Amino acid sequence: MENLEFKFPITRTHCGMVMGNGNLGAMIWGKDKLHVTVNRADFWSHCDSERIKEGVTYKKIQEAYYSHDPDKIKDVYKRDPDITERYVRNSRVPLGRFEFEMKSGCKLESCILDYPSGTVTVKVAGPDKSHELKLNLLLDRNLLAIEDAGGVISTTLCRPSWEWVGELLGANGYSAPELVEQENLKGWIQSTPDDSSLAAACRKSATTLLISLELGDDNAKALECGKEQIEKSLAEGLESQISKTHDWWKKYWQETPKVTLPDEFLNKFINYGLYKFAGATHPFSPIPCGLQGPWVEEYQRAQWAADYHFNVNIQQIYTLGFPANRNEHLLPLFDMLESAPYQEVMQANAKHLFGIDDGLLITHAVDDKGHQCGGLSPGATLDQACTGWCAQLYWLYYQHTLDKEFLRNRAYPFMLGTMRTYEAMLEEYEGRLSIPMSISAEFSFKIDTPKGPFQVNFGRDPSYQLACMHMLLDALRESCEILGIEPRPVWQEIKKRVPPYTLYDKDDEPRIAIWEDQDLDFCHRHHSHLGCIYPFDSLGDWEPHQEIIDNSVDQWILRGMGQWSEWCIPWAAIIHARLGFTESPRILLNMWREIFINEGLTTAYLPRFQGITAHRRADMLKPKETNEVMQLDGTMGGITAIYEMLVHAKCKTIHVFPAVSEKWQDVSFDNIGVPGAFQISGIRKNGQTTEVKITSRKGGSIKLQVNGRESMVLWRGDKQETVSFPAEIPMQPGETVVLS
């Protein structure tokens, strides 16, 4: 694995190198000075947060929206009087950056990431010789060490985000930061209107600069905590702590898959993306990854509050953990979802809407306590697939680990609570069980009414919700069998009486509808109505549905990608891979690279230029220096899409090389994780699959399909047999077999 190098000048935060431990995030960039933009994933202000109120029932929402009466809708979602209309509400808070001036005659040259150790080296050209700054971010505490053995840093400057967004923050109840300049210590402390303060402190010890970010109940306590962390690290020995960090990174790269493609850009992108995944979702972190991980710019407010978007984005980030063999990285997410604040909010949401005591429902964009960011609407309150897709992550964790205690104590209860809310939504309708009102994420259009334009973003039986429900039913019934639990009788009835999707059949090409009587009439960036293909894989045997699938995909392609954003294309590439298309996934990812990946290998939310997608056109035309927004969903989704092209599980069968382009004649991958606690490796030479290796961690049987091969020779040690595909291969715990 080659080191990654960026050349200075680096003029934007998201074109520089990043470092992270799941909580502390640092972005390294600059021109004449070395800039280190810092933040913490748990630095939140919770002012004016919202949640579903008592008295807001599912029935009232239906009556209001189906009446198309804006006054009734406004009354349903009426805010509490003490909630203001402030622009910055519950949100992550921008913090600021440290700037390090170099001695006279010194110039920044390049920034190099050493993957095996996680160390970032900044090369500095001096008048007589070159120097190196060594940056190491500790993984078990919020401390960044900058080793300056050559003494090339002359001055440390502190620049709080207030310089850029102070007017906005001040108008929303924030106080200006308190600057700190003590003996051998510089920094600032940013308070929030109703939450903790965060102290950013930099101290020099011998040849090393230590940057600490610590929270406290007030400014004084935050600063004191920061000083204590620095002193503690020095007392324990900084070198040993850095050595532990290096050991962790070495092990991380030993366990993640190795992929070699005939595309150097994608090879480089995969490696850096996996590095970012670790920095954003680290299992040591007390808080999970949001839209932007621990990295928030200093020059603008946190975009979308840097919150937890549960209608695709967080799931897209975390799904990468399964094929990458990093299952433990999901545990901080599960810990948050099972925390007392989250459970209380989710249970109350289900109670208020449906009158049940044992349901779970999360709204679509929330803070670290489960409260809604950015207002309530059907899109926020009636997308039960937000909770359902989280429940699928629990189920996938079990499938990839076969940890029965996790299934019993964590996955099954979460899936059960999610399903109880779906059950409460159902009603008798035209001889079937039906969801009278829900959404297909982000699909909406306007109609004219006597009271003016009306936004329609809801309907009966969205195919997205039906697919999610069937996925849950299958997972729950299989869980009951594994755990020896009696399944709820209603699940059998729901399975029989709820269709797998809603059909649009008003012409001679029947296809999957958005919801009842609603075709995909225009370009839609959220591929939710195709959820039965991915992510939920809920159809079982595709053969009875194949014509419907083909018609649906044709309609989807015809409607185009003119409104797609950076996370949409990887999702589309996965759907294409699931369909067995071999060329379009590669072409989609090539387009995505040009449109949404900047020169720092970062996926940016807005298109880099006009002409392919018109998504947020007005924002696209603003200067990138002040408007670029990084999101991690596209990065992690892109790597997942590449893995899916190489190997994936569909309909309980593992497909090897299912969507590899003819232009990729030579491809190999090692140890991609698949359900059943198996790891798969494959080699393709001259367009032909020559080897497949399977390792079983827990034992069991794997059903295998190898694209382009009718049969292969299976080797167990020195014993061999010929197997025809699809093949059912029984394995023992720890066993490895090879097909050639």
C-alpha positions in Angstrom: 0.0 0.0 0.0 1.6 3.2 -1.2 1.6 6.3 1.0 -0.8 9.1 0.1 0.7 12.5 -0.7 -0.9 15.9 -1.2 1.2 18.8 -2.4 1.0 22.3 -0.9 -0.6 24.8 -1.4 -3.9 23.2 -0.2 -6.4 26.0 -0.4 -9.5 24.3 1.0 -10.2 22.3 4.2 -11.7 19.4 2.3 -8.8 19.1 -0.1 -6.3 18.5 2.7 -5.4 15.5 4.8 -7.7 14.4 7.6 -7.1 12.7 10.9 -9.7 11.3 13.2 -10.4 9.0 16.2 -14.2 9.0 15.8 -14.5 12.0 18.1 -11.7 14.4 17.5 -11.3 15.5 13.8 -8.4 17.4 12.3 -8.1 18.7 8.7 -4.5 19.6 7.6 -4.2 22.1 4.8 -2.8 25.6 4.1 -0.6 27.6 1.9 2.1 29.7 3.6 1.0 28.5 7.1 0.1 25.1 8.2 -3.6 25.1 9.1 -5.1 22.5 11.4 -8.9 22.8 11.5 -10.3 21.0 14.6 -13.7 19.8 16.0 -15.3 17.2 18.1 -18.2 14.9 17.1 -19.8 15.4 20.5 -19.7 19.2 20.4 -23.4 19.9 20.1 -25.8 22.7 21.1 -29.3 21.4 21.7 -31.2 24.7 21.7 -34.7 24.6 20.3 -34.6 20.9 19.5 -38.0 19.2 18.5 -39.7 15.9 18.9 -43.2 14.6 18.2 -45.5 16.1 20.8 -48.3 14.3 22.7 -51.5 14.8 20.8 -49.9 14.5 17.4 -51.4 11.2 16.3 -51.2 9.2 13.0 -54.9 9.8 12.5 -54.6 13.5 12.9 -51.7 13.7 10.4 -53.7 11.7 7.9 -56.7 13.9 8.2 -54.7 17.0 7.8 -52.6 16.0 4.8 -55.3 14.2 2.9 -57.4 17.3 3.2 -54.7 19.3 1.4 -55.4 22.1 3.9 -52.3 24.0 4.8 -54.0 25.5 7.9 -54.7 22.0 9.3 -51.2 20.8 8.6 -49.7 23.9 10.3 -51.9 23.2 13.3 -50.7 19.5 13.6 -47.0 20.4 13.6 -47.4 23.7 15.6 -44.3 24.4 17.5 -44.1 25.0 21.2 -44.2 28.7 22.1 -40.7 28.6 23.6 -39.1 27.4 20.4 -37.7 30.3 18.5 -37.2 30.7 14.8 -33.4 30.9 15.1 -31.5 29.9 12.1 -29.0 27.8 14.1 -30.9 25.4 16.3 -29.8 22.0 17.6 -26.6 21.5 15.7 -22.9 20.6 15.8 -20.9 23.8 16.5 -18.0 25.0 14.3 -14.9 25.5 16.4 -11.9 26.9 14.5 -8.4 26.2 13.5 -4.8 26.5 14.6 -2.3 28.1 12.2 1.4 27.4 12.5 3.8 29.9 10.9 7.1 28.5 9.7 10.5 30.1 10.3 11.8 32.5 7.7 12.9 30.8 4.6 10.9 27.6 5.3 8.1 26.5 2.9 5.5 23.8 3.1 6.0 21.2 0.4 3.8 18.1 0.9 1.6 16.2 3.3 2.1 12.4 3.4 -0.1 9.8 5.0 1.7 6.6 6.1 -1.2 4.1 6.1 0.4 1.3 8.3 1.0 3.7 11.2 -1.6 6.4 10.7 1.1 9.1 10.9 0.9 12.2 8.8 4.2 13.8 7.8 4.4 17.4 6.6 7.5 18.0 4.6 9.0 21.5 5.0 11.8 22.9 2.7 14.3 25.0 4.7 17.0 27.3 3.4 19.7 24.7 4.2 17.9 21.4 4.5 14.4 19.8 4.6 12.4 19.2 7.8 9.5 17.0 8.8 6.6 17.6 11.1 5.1 14.3 12.4 1.4 14.3 13.3 -0.1 11.5 15.4 -3.7 11.5 16.6 -4.2 9.4 19.7 -7.1 7.0 19.4 -8.2 6.7 23.1 -8.1 10.4 24.0 -8.7 13.7 22.2 -5.1 14.7 21.7 -3.1 15.5 18.5 0.7 15.5 18.7 2.8 17.5 16.3 6.5 16.6 16.5 8.7 19.4 15.4 12.2 18.0 15.8 13.7 20.6 13.5 12.1 23.5 15.3 10.6 25.0 12.1 7.4 26.2 13.7 7.9 29.8 14.9 4.4 30.9 15.9 1.1 29.4 16.8 -2.0 31.4 15.9 -5.5 30.7 17.2 -8.4 31.4 15.0 -11.8 30.6 16.4 -14.7 30.1 14.0 -16.2 33.3 15.4 -14.1 35.1 12.9 -16.2 33.7 10.1 -19.6 32.9 11.6 -19.6 35.1 14.7 -22.4 37.3 13.5 -24.6 34.3 12.8 -23.7 32.6 16.1 -24.2 35.8 18.1 -27.6 36.3 16.6 -28.5 32.9 17.9 -27.6 33.3 21.5 -23.9 32.3 21.4 -21.2 34.3 23.2 -17.9 35.2 21.7 -15.1 32.7 22.4 -12.7 33.3 25.4 -9.1 33.5 24.1 -6.5 31.8 26.2 -2.8 32.8 26.3 -0.9 31.5 29.3 2.6 30.4 29.8 3.4 27.8 27.1 -0.4 27.4 26.3 -2.6 29.0 23.7 -6.1 28.4 22.6 -9.7 29.5 23.0 -12.9 28.3 24.6 -16.3 28.3 22.8 -19.4 28.2 24.9 -22.9 27.3 23.8 -26.2 28.8 24.8 -27.3 25.8 26.8 -24.7 23.0 26.6 -21.0 22.4 27.3 -18.1 24.6 26.5 -15.2 23.3 24.4 -11.6 24.3 25.0 -9.1 24.0 22.2 -5.6 24.3 23.7 -2.2 24.0 22.2 0.9 23.4 24.5 4.5 23.0 23.5 6.5 20.3 25.4 10.2 19.9 24.3 9.9 19.4 20.5 6.3 18.4 20.4 3.1 20.6 20.2 0.1 19.0 21.8 -3.4 20.0 20.7 -6.2 19.1 23.2 -10.0 19.4 22.7 -12.0 18.9 25.9 -15.6 19.6 27.0 -16.6 21.1 30.3 -19.7 22.4 32.0 -18.3 25.9 31.7 -15.3 27.6 30.2 -13.1 27.2 33.2 -13.9 23.5 33.6 -13.3 22.8 29.8 -9.9 24.4 29.9 -8.9 22.6 33.1 -9.9 19.3 31.6 -7.8 20.1 28.5 -4.8 20.8 30.6 -5.3 17.6 32.6 -5.4 15.5 29.5 -2.1 17.0 28.2 -0.4 16.5 31.6 -1.7 12.9 31.8 -0.4 12.0 28.4 3.0 13.5 29.1 3.1 11.7 32.5 2.2 8.3 30.9 4.7 8.8 28.1 3.7 10.1 24.8 5.9 7.8 22.8 4.2 4.7 24.2 0.8 6.1 23.4 1.8 6.9 19.9 3.2 3.4 19.6 -0.2 1.9 20.6 -1.8 4.1 18.0 0.6 2.7 15.3 -0.2 -0.9 16.5 -3.9 -0.3 16.1 -3.5 1.0 12.5 -1.3 -1.9 11.6 -3.9 -4.4 12.8 -6.6 -2.4 11.0 -5.0 -2.7 7.6 -4.3 -6.4 8.2 -8.0 -7.1 8.7 -9.5 -4.9 6.0 -9.9 -6.3 2.4 -7.2 -5.8 -0.2 -8.5 -4.9 -3.6 -6.5 -4.5 -6.8 -8.3 -3.0 -9.8 -7.0 -1.9 -13.2 -7.9 1.6 -12.1 -5.3 3.4 -10.1 -7.6 6.2 -9.0 -10.1 3.8 -7.5 -7.4 1.8 -5.8 -6.2 5.1 -4.2 -9.7 6.1 -3.4 -10.5 2.8 -1.6 -7.5 3.1 0.6 -8.1 6.7 1.6 -11.8 6.0 2.1 -11.1 3.1 4.4 -8.7 5.3 6.4 -11.5 7.9 6.7 -13.9 5.2 7.7 -11.7 4.3 10.7 -11.2 8.0 11.6 -15.0 8.7 11.5 -16.4 5.5 13.1 -13.7 4.4 15.4 -14.9 1.8 17.9 -13.1 3.6 20.8 -15.3 6.7 20.2 -18.1 7.5 22.6 -20.2 8.9 19.8 -21.0 7.5 16.4 -20.4 9.1 13.0 -22.8 11.7 11.6 -23.0 13.1 8.1 -19.5 14.7 8.3 -17.9 12.5 10.9 -15.8 14.5 13.4 -14.8 17.0 10.7 -16.6 20.3 10.6 -15.3 23.4 8.8 -14.6 26.6 10.7 -15.8 29.1 8.0 -19.5 28.2 7.9 -22.1 26.7 10.1 -22.3 23.0 10.3 -24.2 21.9 7.2 -27.5 20.0 8.0 -26.3 20.5 11.6 -23.8 17.7 10.8 -26.6 15.5 12.2 -27.7 11.9 11.9 -29.7 11.6 8.7 -31.3 8.2 9.0 -33.2 8.1 5.7 -30.1 6.8 3.8 -26.9 8.7 4.8 -25.9 7.1 8.2 -26.8 3.6 6.9 -24.7 4.2 3.8 -21.7 5.2 5.9 -22.0 2.2 8.3 -22.9 -0.5 5.8 -19.2 -0.4 4.7 -18.2 -1.9 8.0 -19.6 -5.3 7.0 -17.7 -6.1 3.8 -14.7 -4.3 5.3 -14.6 -6.8 8.3 -15.0 -3.9 10.7 -18.2 -5.0 12.4 -17.1 -3.5 15.8 -17.2 0.0 14.2 -21.0 -0.2 14.4 -21.1 -0.6 18.1 -21.0 3.1 18.9 -24.0 3.6 16.6 -25.9 0.8 18.4 -24.9 2.2 21.8 -26.4 5.6 20.8 -29.6 4.0 19.5 -30.0 2.0 22.7 -29.1 4.9 25.0 -31.7 6.1 27.5 -32.3 9.4 25.6 -32.8 7.7 22.3 -35.0 4.9 23.6 -37.2 7.4 25.5 -37.6 9.6 22.4 -38.2 6.6 20.0 -40.7 5.0 22.3 -42.5 8.3 22.9 -42.7 8.9 19.1 -44.4 5.6 18.7 -46.7 6.2 21.7 -47.8 9.6 20.5 -48.4 8.6 16.9 -49.9 5.1 17.4 -50.8 4.7 21.0 -48.5 1.7 21.6 -46.0 1.3 24.4 -43.5 -1.1 22.8 -42.8 0.6 19.5 -39.7 2.4 18.2 -39.7 5.2 15.7 -36.9 7.6 14.9 -37.4 10.8 12.9 -35.2 11.2 9.9 -32.6 13.9 10.9 -31.7 13.9 14.6 -29.1 15.1 17.0 -27.1 12.9 19.5 -30.2 12.7 21.8 -32.6 11.6 19.1 -34.4 15.0 18.8 -35.3 16.2 15.3 -33.1 18.8 13.6 -34.8 21.2 11.2 -38.5 20.9 11.8 -41.2 18.2 11.6 -43.2 17.0 8.6 -44.3 13.7 7.1 -40.9 13.2 5.7 -39.5 13.5 9.3 -42.2 11.7 11.2 -43.7 9.0 8.9 -40.6 7.4 7.4 -40.6 4.2 9.5 -37.9 2.9 7.1 -35.5 5.2 8.9 -35.8 3.0 12.0 -36.2 -0.1 9.8 -33.0 0.5 7.9 -31.2 0.9 11.3 -32.8 -2.4 12.3 -31.3 -4.0 9.2 -27.9 -2.9 10.3 -28.5 -4.8 13.6 -29.5 -7.9 11.5 -26.5 -7.6 9.2 -24.2 -7.3 12.3 -25.6 -10.7 13.5 -25.3 -12.2 10.0 -21.7 -11.2 9.7 -20.7 -12.2 13.2 -23.2 -15.0 14.2 -23.1 -13.5 17.7 -26.2 -15.1 19.2 -26.0 -13.1 22.4 -26.0 -9.9 20.3 -29.0 -11.2 18.4 -30.9 -12.0 21.6 -30.1 -8.9 23.7 -29.7 -6.2 21.1 -30.7 -7.0 17.5 -34.0 -8.8 18.2 -35.4 -6.2 20.6 -34.6 -3.4 18.2 -36.1 -5.2 15.3 -39.2 -6.1 17.3 -39.8 -2.5 18.4 -39.5 -1.4 14.9 -41.9 -4.0 13.6 -44.4 -3.1 16.3 -44.7 0.4 14.8 -45.2 -1.0 11.3 -48.0 -3.3 12.7 -49.7 -0.2 14.3 -49.7 1.5 10.9 -51.6 -1.2 9.1 -55.3 -1.3 8.3 -57.7 -3.4 6.3 -58.0 -2.1 2.8 -59.5 -3.7 -0.4 -58.8 -7.2 0.9 -55.3 -6.7 2.0 -53.3 -5.1 4.9 -52.3 -1.6 4.0 -50.3 1.4 5.2 -52.8 4.3 4.8 -50.2 7.0 4.8 -46.4 7.1 4.6 -43.6 8.4 2.5 -41.1 7.3 -0.1 -38.1 9.1 1.2 -37.7 12.6 -0.4 -40.2 12.0 -3.2 -42.5 15.0 -3.5 -44.3 17.2 -6.0 -46.6 20.2 -5.9 -50.3 20.4 -6.9 -52.7 23.3 -7.1 -55.5 23.5 -4.5 -58.1 26.2 -3.8 -55.8 27.4 -1.0 -52.7 27.5 -3.2 -49.8 25.2 -4.1 -49.6 22.1 -1.9 -46.6 19.8 -1.5 -47.5 16.1 -1.9 -44.9 13.9 -0.2 -47.1 11.0 1.0 -49.3 8.3 -0.2 -50.8 4.8 0.5 -48.5 1.8 0.6 -45.1 3.3 -0.5 -43.1 0.4 -2.1 -40.1 1.6 0.0 -42.0 0.9 3.3 -43.4 -2.4 2.1 -39.9 -3.7 1.2 -38.5 -2.6 4.6 -41.4 -4.3 6.3 -40.8 -7.6 4.5 -37.1 -7.5 5.2 -38.0 -7.1 8.9 -40.5 -9.9 8.9 -38.0 -12.3 7.4 -35.3 -11.2 9.8 -37.6 -11.5 12.8 -38.9 -14.9 11.9 -35.4 -16.3 11.2 -34.3 -14.8 14.5 -37.1 -16.5 16.4 -36.0 -19.8 14.9 -32.4 -19.2 15.9 -33.3 -18.1 19.4 -36.1 -20.6 20.1 -38.7 -17.8 20.4 -42.3 -18.2 19.3 -42.9 -15.7 16.5 -45.9 -13.3 16.8 -48.8 -14.9 14.9 -49.6 -11.6 13.2 -46.3 -11.8 11.3 -47.5 -14.7 9.2 -50.7 -12.8 8.3 -48.7 -9.7 7.4 -46.3 -11.7 5.2 -49.3 -13.1 3.3 -51.5 -10.0 3.1 -49.0 -7.2 2.5 -47.7 -7.2 -1.1 -43.9 -7.0 -1.7 -44.3 -3.6 -3.5 -47.1 -1.5 -4.9 -47.8 -2.0 -8.6 -48.3 0.7 -11.1 -50.2 -1.0 -13.9 -52.0 1.8 -15.8 -50.2 0.9 -19.1 -48.8 -2.2 -20.7 -45.5 -2.2 -18.7 -46.5 -2.8 -15.0 -43.8 -1.6 -12.7 -43.0 -0.8 -9.1 -44.9 2.3 -8.0 -43.7 5.0 -5.6 -47.0 4.6 -3.7 -50.6 3.8 -4.8 -51.4 5.3 -8.3 -48.0 7.1 -8.3 -45.5 6.3 -11.0 -41.9 7.5 -11.1 -42.9 10.5 -13.2 -39.7 12.5 -12.9 -36.1 12.2 -11.8 -35.8 11.3 -8.1 -32.5 11.2 -6.3 -33.6 8.8 -3.5 -33.9 5.3 -5.0 -36.3 4.4 -2.3 -39.0 2.7 -4.4 -36.4 0.2 -5.5 -35.6 -0.7 -1.9 -36.7 -4.3 -2.6 -33.6 -4.7 -4.7 -31.3 -2.8 -2.4 -30.9 -2.2 0.5 -33.6 -4.6 1.7 -33.2 -7.5 -0.7 -36.7 -8.5 0.2 -38.0 -10.3 -2.8 -36.6 -13.8 -2.1 -36.8 -15.5 -5.5 -36.6 -12.9 -8.3 -38.1 -15.1 -11.0 -41.8 -14.3 -10.4 -40.9 -10.5 -10.3 -38.4 -10.3 -13.1 -40.6 -8.6 -15.7 -41.7 -6.1 -13.0 -38.1 -5.4 -12.0 -37.1 -5.0 -15.7 -39.9 -2.5 -16.4 -39.1 -0.6 -13.1 -35.4 -0.3 -13.9 -36.2 0.9 -17.5 -38.5 3.6 -16.1 -35.9 4.6 -13.5 -33.2 4.9 -16.2 -35.5 6.8 -18.5 -36.2 9.4 -15.8 -32.5 10.1 -15.6 -30.0 11.4 -13.0 -30.5 15.1 -13.4 -31.3 15.6 -9.7 -28.8 13.2 -8.2 -26.3 14.2 -5.5 -23.0 12.6 -4.3 -24.6 9.7 -2.4 -27.1 8.8 -5.1 -24.7 7.5 -7.7 -23.0 4.8 -5.5 -26.5 3.6 -4.4 -27.5 3.4 -8.1 -24.2 1.5 -8.9 -25.1 -1.0 -6.2 -28.6 -1.5 -7.7 -27.0 -2.0 -11.1 -24.6 -4.6 -9.6 -27.5 -6.4 -8.0 -29.1 -6.5 -11.4 -26.0 -8.2 -12.9 -25.1 -5.3 -15.1 -21.4 -5.5 -15.8 -20.6 -2.2 -17.5 -22.9 0.4 -16.1 -21.6 0.3 -12.5 -18.1 1.1 -13.6 -19.4 3.9 -15.9 -21.6 5.4 -13.1 -18.6 5.4 -10.7 -16.4 7.1 -13.4 -19.0 9.8 -13.8 -19.4 10.1 -10.1 -15.6 10.6 -9.8 -15.6 13.5 -12.2 -18.7 15.2 -10.8 -18.5 14.7 -7.0 -14.9 13.8 -5.9 -12.6 16.8 -5.5 -8.8 16.9 -5.7 -8.5 15.8 -2.1 -10.3 12.5 -2.8 -13.2 13.9 -0.9 -16.9 13.4 -1.9 -18.5 16.8 -2.0 -22.3 17.2 -1.8 -22.6 19.7 -4.6 -21.6 18.9 -8.2 -18.2 20.3 -9.2 -19.6 21.6 -12.5 -22.8 22.0 -14.4 -24.0 19.8 -17.2 -24.8 16.3 -15.8 -26.9 17.0 -12.7 -28.8 20.2 -11.9 -28.9 19.4 -8.2 -28.8 22.6 -6.1 -27.8 24.7 -9.2 -27.8 28.0 -7.4 -25.4 26.8 -4.7 -23.2 25.1 -7.3 -22.4 28.4 -8.8 -21.0 29.9 -5.5 -17.2 29.8 -4.8 -16.1 26.4 -3.6 -13.8 28.1 -1.1 -16.8 29.2 0.9 -19.4 26.6 -0.1 -17.9 23.2 -0.4 -19.7 20.6 1.8 -18.1 17.3 2.5 -20.3 14.2 3.3 -19.1 10.8 4.1 -22.1 8.9 2.8 -20.8 9.2 -0.8 -17.3 8.1 0.1 -18.4 5.0 2.1 -21.1 4.2 -0.4 -18.7 4.4 -3.3 -16.4 1.8 -1.7 -19.3 -0.4 -0.8 -20.4 -0.2 -4.5 -17.0 -1.4 -5.6 -17.1 -4.3 -3.2 -20.6 -5.1 -4.4 -19.3 -5.3 -8.0 -16.8 -7.9 -6.8 -18.9 -9.9 -4.4 -22.3 -9.6 -2.7 -25.1 -11.6 -1.1 -28.4 -11.6 -2.9 -31.3 -13.9 -2.1 -29.2 -15.9 0.4 -26.6 -16.6 -2.3 -23.1 -15.2 -2.5 -22.3 -13.9 -6.0 -18.6 -13.7 -6.9 -17.6 -11.2 -9.7 -21.2 -10.5 -10.4 -20.7 -7.0 -12.0 -17.2 -6.7 -13.2 -16.6 -4.9 -16.5 -15.0 -6.5 -19.5 -12.5 -3.6 -19.3 -11.4 -5.0 -15.9 -9.6 -8.0 -17.2 -7.3 -8.5 -14.2 -8.9 -8.0 -10.8 -8.3 -9.4 -7.4 -9.7 -9.0 -3.9 -8.8 -10.6 -0.5 -11.1 -11.2 2.5 -14.3 -9.3 1.8 -16.8 -10.1 4.5 -20.2 -11.6 3.6 -23.1 -12.9 5.7 -22.6 -16.2 7.5 -19.3 -14.9 9.0 -17.5 -15.9 5.8 -14.6 -14.1 4.0 -14.3 -14.3 0.3 -11.2 -13.7 -1.9 -11.1 -13.9 -5.7 -8.7 -13.6 -8.7 -9.7 -12.8 -12.2 -7.1 -13.0 -15.0 -7.7 -12.1 -18.6 -11.4 -11.8 -18.0 -11.7 -15.3 -16.4 -12.2 -16.1 -12.8 -9.3 -18.4 -11.9 -9.6 -18.7 -8.1 -12.1 -18.2 -5.3 -11.1 -18.7 -1.7 -13.6 -19.0 1.2 -12.7 -18.8 4.9 -15.3 -19.6 7.5 -14.9 -18.1 10.9 -17.9 -19.8 12.5 -18.7 -22.8 10.3 -21.9 -23.4 8.4 -23.0 -23.8 4.8 -22.4 -21.2 2.0 -24.4 -21.0 -1.2 -22.1 -19.8 -4.0 -22.5 -18.5 -7.5 -19.4 -17.5 -9.6 -20.2 -15.3 -12.6 -19.1 -16.8 -15.9 -18.3 -20.2 -14.4 -20.5 -23.2 -14.6 -18.2 -25.3 -12.3 -14.9 -25.2 -10.5 -12.7 -27.6 -8.7 -13.0 -27.3 -4.9 -9.9 -28.0 -2.8 -10.1 -28.9 0.9 -6.4 -29.3 1.7 -5.2 -31.9 -0.8 -8.7 -33.3 -1.4 -10.6 -32.1 -4.5 -14.0 -32.4 -6.0 -15.8 -30.7 -8.9 -18.8 -28.5 -7.9 -21.4 -27.0 -10.2 -22.9 -23.6 -9.6 -24.9 -22.6 -7.7 -23.1 -24.7 -5.1 -23.9 -25.4 -1.5 -20.6 -25.8 0.4 -20.5 -27.0 4.0 -17.6 -25.7 6.1 -16.1 -26.1 9.5 -15.1 -23.2 11.9 -11.8 -21.8 10.8 -11.7 -23.8 7.6 -10.5 -22.4 4.3 -11.4 -23.9 0.9 -10.2 -22.9 -2.6 -12.0 -23.2 -5.9 -9.9 -23.1 -9.1 
